[in-house]
Amino acid sequence: MKKIIDYILKGQKIYVGLEDSKKSWKIVVRSGRIVVKKISIEADYKILQSFFRNNFPECSITVMYEAGFRGFGLHDKLKADGWDCIVTPPHTVTQEKCSRQKNDHIDADRLAKNLENGDYKGCHIPSEKMREDRQLSRLYEQLKKDCTRISNRIRRAIEFHGLEASFPQKSAWTAKTYREAALLVPDLEVGESLKFCLQMLFNELQLLRDQQAAVITKMKEIAKSDDYEKPVRLLASAPGIGQLTAIRLALEWGDISRFRRKEEFAAFLGLIPSEYSTGESERFGHITKQGSRIVRSLLIEAAWIAVRYDPVLLGKYNRIANNSLGEFKYKKIAIVAVARKLAMRLRALLLKGEEYQCGLLECA
């Protein structure tokens, strides 16, 4: 059987669907519109490498797997060995509407079939350096969440034990408020166990804030490097965007020239409306929210500041917000529209190499 398969597949194009999991890889190999091999192997690249070399030595091999927890390391190894590799976003993988079965082998078969049919969308693969630098932005976001989590835990502990009167009477606690509150813990008239717990929580919060400050320092350091100095300078010229936001956007976006049209960039950001249209009926919903939630958050924060400095952006905000009797939900819609317009302008800045000009009607 092996000789027959080798003869049939000699010099052919091989399409491989790989379903990635922590301990094993489910692999389906297709060629000539048929499945020629199904196998499950340990999640070890050396085993995958031997499988391809032993079974398909003279074939043109293309592998597709879904983007996931392993990132793009497998992609890099396959490309280094001379095999083509596509990493596809999980939400873009097409499947039959009537399918009621799902397991790893079925998913691998679907990936191989879509790959052979050309029915797929591939992820942009940043360079290894870009991915490593981008981790700074992701770590900063994680530390922000951790700070919020510990801050909430401190406030809940204070409320649970009825200690509100012993701490600053403020509705919103700032970082300074938490530092001041930490100094009050040793003098609390409570048992040693509770005092110890509160002290540990405040210590953890301070540690997280110190780590967050160190990450900010590192991001500002790489913002001055040759790789990022120009895009950071251009982005920071826009109202509402400082150096920290600029380097985070530069890291998250990478090479922006890959978006040939501004509509593609807006779709990448998830700032276009979802659509549920059929026949003569057209229906549009909320924004798709595809792409990075971090980037959308940064753009919306910048938009709230930008409307105070750029009359064109303010005019766009007012046209949408004031067209709805001032309802709050329409103000949110208006600021999202401003964020989208600001993003399109930032794209134009990076492509043209020009700094931001307030009041300019069109920038793209």
KANOR-V27554 format. One record per residue. RES is the residue in three letters. SS is DSSP state (~ for helix, > for strand, _ for the rest). PHI is phi in whole degrees, -180 to 180 (* if undefined). PSI is psi in radians with two decimals (NA if undefined). Layout:
RES:SS:PHI:PSI / RES:SS:PHI:PSI
//
This chain:
MET:_:*:-0.69 / LYS:~:-61:-0.71 / LYS:~:-66:-0.68 / ILE:~:-64:-0.80 / ILE:~:-63:-0.75 / ASP:~:-61:-0.67 / TYR:~:-68:-0.78 / ILE:~:-65:-0.70 / LEU:~:-90:-0.07 / LYS:_:-59:2.11 / GLY:_:75:0.16 / GLN:_:-90:2.92 / LYS:>:-87:2.29 / ILE:>:-114:2.28 / TYR:>:-114:2.13 / VAL:>:-118:2.14 / GLY:>:-98:2.20 / LEU:>:-122:2.07 / GLU:>:-97:2.01 / ASP:>:-91:2.31 / SER:_:-139:3.09 / LYS:_:-66:-0.67 / LYS:_:-110:-0.36 / SER:>:-144:2.79 / TRP:>:-120:2.20 / LYS:>:-94:2.20 / ILE:>:-125:2.31 / VAL:>:-124:2.21 / VAL:>:-110:2.24 / ARG:>:-123:2.59 / SER:>:-159:2.39 / GLY:_:61:0.60 / ARG:_:71:0.24 / ILE:>:-131:2.76 / VAL:>:-84:2.15 / VAL:>:-106:-0.27 / LYS:>:-163:2.42 / LYS:>:-128:2.36 / ILE:>:-155:2.65 / SER:>:-120:2.23 / ILE:>:-130:2.85 / GLU:>:-65:2.54 / ALA:_:-74:1.24 / ASP:_:-136:2.14 / TYR:~:-64:-0.59 / LYS:~:-62:-0.63 / ILE:~:-68:-0.74 / LEU:~:-63:-0.73 / GLN:~:-59:-0.81 / SER:~:-66:-0.67 / PHE:~:-59:-0.81 / PHE:~:-67:-0.78 / ARG:~:-70:-0.60 / ASN:~:-80:-0.60 / ASN:~:-97:-0.49 / PHE:_:-136:1.07 / PRO:_:-68:-0.48 / GLU:_:-118:0.39 / CYS:_:-103:2.70 / SER:>:-89:1.94 / ILE:>:-106:2.30 / THR:>:-125:2.26 / VAL:>:-114:2.45 / MET:>:-131:2.33 / TYR:>:-141:2.84 / GLU:>:-83:2.47 / ALA:_:-61:2.39 / GLY:_:-163:-2.61 / PHE:_:-69:-0.36 / ARG:_:-85:-0.11 / GLY:_:69:-2.42 / PHE:_:-114:0.27 / GLY:~:-63:-0.72 / LEU:~:-64:-0.70 / HIS:~:-57:-0.81 / ASP:~:-61:-0.72 / LYS:~:-68:-0.73 / LEU:~:-64:-0.75 / LYS:~:-66:-0.64 / ALA:~:-65:-0.51 / ASP:_:-88:0.06 / GLY:_:91:0.16 / TRP:_:-101:2.55 / ASP:>:-81:2.62 / CYS:>:-147:2.35 / ILE:>:-117:2.26 / VAL:>:-108:2.10 / THR:>:-112:2.48 / PRO:_:-65:2.34 / PRO:~:-57:-0.60 / HIS:~:-75:-0.15 / THR:~:-98:-0.05 / VAL:_:-73:2.10 / THR:_:-81:2.66 / GLN:_:-153:2.85 / GLU:_:-66:2.43 / LYS:_:-64:-0.54 / CYS:_:-89:0.03 / SER:_:-67:2.21 / ARG:_:-119:0.20 / GLN:_:-122:2.48 / LYS:_:-150:2.13 / ASN:_:-152:3.09 / ASP:~:-65:-0.66 / HIS:~:-67:-0.69 / ILE:~:-65:-0.72 / ASP:~:-65:-0.71 / ALA:~:-65:-0.70 / ASP:~:-63:-0.70 / ARG:~:-65:-0.71 / LEU:~:-62:-0.78 / ALA:~:-63:-0.73 / LYS:~:-65:-0.80 / ASN:~:-63:-0.65 / LEU:~:-64:-0.79 / GLU:~:-65:-0.61 / ASN:~:-82:-0.15 / GLY:_:74:0.32 / ASP:_:-98:1.30 / TYR:_:-159:2.89 / LYS:_:-124:2.31 / GLY:>:-98:2.60 / CYS:_:-76:2.64 / HIS:_:-73:2.29 / ILE:_:-104:1.83 / PRO:_:-68:2.83 / SER:_:-66:2.80 / GLU:~:-61:-0.67 / LYS:~:-64:-0.75 / MET:~:-62:-0.71 / ARG:~:-65:-0.67 / GLU:~:-69:-0.74 / ASP:~:-67:-0.65 / ARG:~:-62:-0.48 / GLN:~:-60:-0.45 / LEU:~:-61:-0.79 / SER:~:-64:-0.72 / ARG:~:-67:-0.69 / LEU:~:-65:-0.70 / TYR:~:-60:-0.74 / GLU:~:-66:-0.71 / GLN:~:-63:-0.72 / LEU:~:-66:-0.62 / LYS:~:-60:-0.78 / LYS:~:-64:-0.71 / ASP:~:-64:-0.69 / CYS:~:-62:-0.75 / THR:~:-64:-0.72 / ARG:~:-63:-0.81 / ILE:~:-70:-0.66 / SER:~:-60:-0.79 / ASN:~:-64:-0.66 / ARG:~:-65:-0.68 / ILE:~:-64:-0.83 / ARG:~:-63:-0.69 / ARG:~:-67:-0.65 / ALA:~:-66:-0.71 / ILE:~:-63:-0.75 / GLU:~:-68:-0.72 / PHE:~:-61:-0.63 / HIS:_:-99:0.20 / GLY:_:64:0.67 / LEU:_:-105:0.28 / GLU:~:-55:-0.69 / ALA:~:-67:-0.33 / SER:~:-86:-0.12 / PHE:_:-123:2.94 / PRO:_:-53:2.34 / GLN:_:-89:1.38 / LYS:_:-130:2.47 / SER:_:-73:-0.62 / ALA:_:-122:2.07 / TRP:_:-89:2.27 / THR:_:-96:3.10 / ALA:~:-60:-0.65 / LYS:~:-65:-0.68 / THR:~:-62:-0.73 / TYR:~:-66:-0.66 / ARG:~:-65:-0.72 / GLU:~:-66:-0.69 / ALA:~:-66:-0.61 / ALA:~:-62:-0.56 / LEU:~:-72:-0.32 / LEU:~:-87:-0.27 / VAL:~:-60:-0.78 / PRO:~:-60:-0.45 / ASP:~:-96:0.09 / LEU:_:-68:2.46 / GLU:_:-90:1.22 / VAL:_:-136:2.97 / GLY:_:-65:2.79 / GLU:~:-64:-0.58 / SER:~:-65:-0.82 / LEU:~:-67:-0.71 / LYS:~:-61:-0.72 / PHE:~:-63:-0.76 / CYS:~:-63:-0.78 / LEU:~:-64:-0.71 / GLN:~:-63:-0.71 / MET:~:-63:-0.70 / LEU:~:-65:-0.78 / PHE:~:-65:-0.64 / ASN:~:-64:-0.72 / GLU:~:-65:-0.70 / LEU:~:-63:-0.76 / GLN:~:-65:-0.67 / LEU:~:-62:-0.76 / LEU:~:-64:-0.69 / ARG:~:-67:-0.65 / ASP:~:-65:-0.72 / GLN:~:-65:-0.70 / GLN:~:-62:-0.73 / ALA:~:-64:-0.65 / ALA:~:-66:-0.67 / VAL:~:-66:-0.71 / ILE:~:-60:-0.77 / THR:~:-59:-0.73 / LYS:~:-67:-0.71 / MET:~:-66:-0.70 / LYS:~:-67:-0.51 / GLU:~:-67:-0.83 / ILE:~:-74:-0.34 / ALA:~:-64:-0.40 / LYS:_:-92:-0.05 / SER:_:-75:2.88 / ASP:_:-62:-0.53 / ASP:_:-70:-0.51 / TYR:_:-124:-0.10 / GLU:~:-59:-0.80 / LYS:~:-69:-0.92 / PRO:~:-61:-0.61 / VAL:~:-66:-0.74 / ARG:~:-63:-0.74 / LEU:~:-67:-0.79 / LEU:~:-65:-0.69 / ALA:~:-71:-0.19 / SER:_:-76:-0.24 / ALA:_:-82:2.56 / PRO:_:-66:2.44 / GLY:_:88:-0.04 / ILE:_:-122:2.01 / GLY:_:-96:-3.02 / GLN:~:-64:-0.69 / LEU:~:-65:-0.82 / THR:~:-63:-0.68 / ALA:~:-63:-0.79 / ILE:~:-69:-0.60 / ARG:~:-67:-0.71 / LEU:~:-66:-0.73 / ALA:~:-62:-0.70 / LEU:~:-70:-0.69 / GLU:~:-75:-0.59 / TRP:~:-86:-0.63 / GLY:_:67:-2.49 / ASP:_:-76:1.88 / ILE:~:-81:-0.20 / SER:~:-69:-0.21 / ARG:~:-70:-0.26 / PHE:_:-93:1.82 / ARG:_:-71:-0.52 / ARG:_:-126:2.65 / LYS:~:-67:-0.46 / GLU:~:-65:-0.63 / GLU:~:-65:-0.69 / PHE:~:-67:-0.73 / ALA:~:-63:-0.68 / ALA:~:-66:-0.68 / PHE:~:-61:-0.63 / LEU:~:-79:-0.25 / GLY:_:77:0.42 / LEU:_:-105:0.40 / ILE:_:-109:2.66 / PRO:>:-72:2.50 / SER:>:-70:2.72 / GLU:>:-134:2.37 / TYR:_:-131:1.29 / SER:_:-113:2.54 / THR:>:-154:2.40 / GLY:_:58:-2.24 / GLU:_:-85:-0.12 / SER:>:-90:2.23 / GLU:_:-119:2.23 / ARG:_:-141:2.21 / PHE:>:-116:2.50 / GLY:>:-120:-2.66 / HIS:>:-68:2.95 / ILE:>:-62:2.69 / THR:_:-69:-0.50 / LYS:_:61:0.45 / GLN:_:-76:2.88 / GLY:_:81:-2.78 / SER:_:-82:2.14 / ARG:~:-66:-0.58 / ILE:~:-60:-0.80 / VAL:~:-65:-0.77 / ARG:~:-60:-0.71 / SER:~:-63:-0.75 / LEU:~:-63:-0.72 / LEU:~:-67:-0.70 / ILE:~:-70:-0.69 / GLU:~:-61:-0.75 / ALA:~:-67:-0.63 / ALA:~:-63:-0.68 / TRP:~:-62:-0.58 / ILE:~:-82:-0.69 / ALA:~:-62:-0.61 / VAL:_:-65:-0.29 / ARG:_:-83:-0.25 / TYR:_:-118:-0.46 / ASP:_:-110:1.95 / PRO:~:-63:-0.51 / VAL:~:-68:-0.78 / LEU:~:-67:-0.66 / LEU:~:-64:-0.70 / GLY:~:-62:-0.71 / LYS:~:-64:-0.72 / TYR:~:-62:-0.81 / ASN:~:-65:-0.65 / ARG:~:-61:-0.65 / ILE:~:-84:-0.79 / ALA:~:-69:-0.69 / ASN:~:-82:-0.12 / ASN:~:-85:0.10 / SER:~:-136:0.54 / LEU:_:59:0.46 / GLY:_:73:0.29 / GLU:_:-64:2.47 / PHE:~:-61:-0.68 / LYS:~:-64:-0.52 / TYR:~:-78:-0.43 / LYS:~:-67:-0.65 / LYS:~:-67:-0.70 / ILE:~:-62:-0.70 / ALA:~:-65:-0.72 / ILE:~:-73:-0.50 / VAL:~:-67:-0.69 / ALA:~:-64:-0.67 / VAL:~:-66:-0.71 / ALA:~:-61:-0.68 / ARG:~:-65:-0.77 / LYS:~:-65:-0.69 / LEU:~:-63:-0.72 / ALA:~:-62:-0.71 / MET:~:-64:-0.63 / ARG:~:-69:-0.68 / LEU:~:-64:-0.67 / ARG:~:-61:-0.76 / ALA:~:-64:-0.68 / LEU:~:-59:-0.81 / LEU:~:-67:-0.66 / LEU:~:-72:-0.66 / LYS:~:-90:-0.31 / GLY:_:73:0.48 / GLU:_:-114:2.61 / GLU:_:-80:2.83 / TYR:_:-68:2.46 / GLN:_:-124:2.02 / CYS:_:-68:2.50 / GLY:_:86:-0.04 / LEU:_:-76:2.23 / LEU:_:-66:-0.83 / GLU:_:-129:2.44 / CYS:_:-130:0.05 / ALA:_:-133:NA
//
